[in-house]
Amino acid sequence: MSSDEIIVDGHHRYLGSVITGYNLETVQNYPKSRDLNDYNWNSVSYVSDDWDTASKIKMLNQKDAQYNNMSLKDVELILK
């Protein structure tokens, strides 16, 4: 997010930070694009349905562990 509160990239990360209460860093003096989508993120409705099954989450965690050269247990500990 830029210092003038424009999301320049990573709207999924931004929404995730809102849901979790995590404070994202702000980039100062980020060059403005001419093609901005002006959207009020305060009007976003969150759906509480979980779209991932337990087996899909485990498979994705295993891929993350392999990619990061970690054990599955280490990845699961990070996620707790």
N, C-alpha and C positions, 0 to 999 in steps of 0.2 A: 504494500500500500504506500502510495506517495504521501508526502507531508501535507498535501491538500486533500487527503483522504480519497484518492482515486486508486482503485484496484487496477494495477497495470498488468498483472499476471498472477495467476494462482488463485482464482476465486474459490476453488475447492479447498485450498488450504485456509483461506479466509473464513469460509463457512465452518470448517472444522474447528478453527480457533474460537469462533463465536459459541459453538456448541459446548466446547470443553472449557471455556473461560481462559484460554491461553492468550497472552498478550504478544502479538507479532511485532517485529521490529518495523520501523518506518524508514524509508529511503528518502533522504533529503535531496532536493533539486533534481528529481527524476525528470527527464525530458518528456514533455507532453506530446501525445499523439494527436494528429488531426482527426482520427477516426475513433472517437470514444463512444462507448455505449453508456449513456447516463441512466443508471438504475439505482433505485433506493433499496438497499439491501435490508433495511428495517422492515420491509413489507414481505419478506420471504417467509413462507409457511414451511415448517419442518415436519416431515413425516416420520413417525416413530417406528414404522415397520422395519424389521430387520430383513434385508434382502439376501444376506449370505447365510448359507447353512453352516452347521458346525464343521462338516467335512470340507467345505470350500474354504473356510477360514483356516483350517489346519493345513490344507494344501498351500494356500498363499503364505502362511507362516513358514512352512518348509522351504518354499522358494526364496523367501527373504533370508532365512538362515543360510541356505546354500550360497546365495549371492553375496552375503556379507561374511562368509566363512565363519559362521557361528553355529552353535548347536541349536536345535529347536527349543530346548529348555531355556537357553539364554534369551532367545527371542521372546518366548512366552513370559519370562520374568520382566522384560522391558515393558511388555504390554499390560502388566498388572497395575 
